[in-house]
Amino acid sequence: MRELTQLEVTNVGAGSSCIDATMLKNLQDKAIRDGTAFSLITGALSFAVAYGLFASPYVGVGVAVVLAPYAGGLGYFSSSAWTIFS
């Protein structure tokens, strides 16, 4: 039995997948945009709540900066771009 070449593996893999590199990049770009938007909205809302509770803009900025990366990740992974896979 002979070993497969890299070209043969690539051709077989490309034939079984309907997503090419350009489409995957577009999906990732949309997910990044969704994550960024979700992060900005969550940061603004958490700033407003923290500022309202503590009457200090420093606390509001601190809370927003701490929560924004988690919100960005949540927005990225729950983006509608990934519904193509389910």
N, C-alpha and C positions, 0 to 999 in steps of 0.2 A: 504494500500500500504506500503510495507516495504522499509526501507532505504538501499541503496547500501553500501557494505563494501568497504574499500580502495582497496582490492585485485580485486574486480570486476571492479572498476573504472579504475585501472591500466591495467587490461586485455583488456577492451574495448578500452581504449586510445591507447594502443600499437597496437591493431589490425587495427586501422584507420590511423596510422602513419607509414610511411615506413622508417623513420629516427630514428636510435637508438642512444644511447649515444656515442658510439665509432665513428660513422659517423659524428655526430655533432661536436665532438672534432676535428676530422680530418679537417672538414670544417673551424672551427674556427682557427686551427693552420695555414692553408693555408692563410686565410684572414689576420692573424697577420703577417705572412711572407711577404705578399704583401704590407701591410701597412708599415712595417719596411723598406722594399726596397724603396717604394715610398718616405718615409720620408728622407731616406739617400740621395737619388738622388736629391730631392727638396732642401735639406739642402746644398748639394754641389753646386748646380746651383745658389742658392740664395747667398751663400757665394761668389762665383765667380763674380756675378753681383755687389754685394755691395762693394766688394774689388776693382773692376774695377772703380766704380763710386767715391768712397771716398778715395781710396788708404790707407785704414786703416784695418788691420786684425781684430781689435777689433770690428769695425762696422760690418764687414763681419760675424764674429762669432755671434754677437748679433742678426743680422737679421736671420741667419740660426737657432739659438736657438729659436727664437720667431715663425718662420714659421714651423719648423719641427713637432711639435705636431698636428697642423692643417692638415698638409700634411699626417701625419700618420693616422689620423682619416678618411680623405678622401680616402686614399688608402685602409683602412680596409673595409669601407662600400661600396666602388665601386669595390671590389675584384671580380674576376671571380668565386670565391667559392660560392657566393650567387646567381648565375644564376640558380641554381637548383630549387630555389623557385619561379622563374618567368616564 
